[in-house]
Amino acid sequence: MSVFCSSARCRGDRGSAEIEIPLAVMGLLLVLMLIVGGLRISNMNGDVQSAAHAGARAAAAERDIGSAQAAARRVVSNALAESGVGCPAPSVSVSGDLDGGLVTVSVTCTVSLADVALAGFPGSRTVSVSAVELTDQLRGGS
């Protein structure tokens, strides 16, 4: 007979590991899902920002605002598709001076977060970013 554990006192602890292990695993899975969701949102913001910069570079190389708008839309859509950001219809606007000034491209994109919704993230997130580029006077100005 054990000095530390009588049969009546030890019976209450029987099976507690069978409950503790699944609870610990669920807690670890929740933390992992939160980390993955946070990284997904961070990566998504960076991808949209990169697309906006690419669009600003393309717009700065054009001679008029209409062609700058078309070039920025095309480049932003291609950059988002290549990076795998699920943004079906990004809103792209171009403003600024194409005659040796600064061109600003603003991108607004609603991205689906369905793949991380299980961790408690919303179904979608709207990301709005802007990028500024100096117009190249040799190519973009008159």
Buried (B, 14 or more C-beta within 10 A) or exposed (E): EEEEEEEEEEEEEEEEEEEEEEEEEEEEEEEEBBEBBEEBBEEBBBBBBBBBBBBBBBBBBBBEBEBBBBBBBEBBBBBBEEBEBBBEEBBBBBBBEBEEEBBBBBBBBBBBBEEBBEBEBEEBBEBEBBBBBBBBEEEBBE
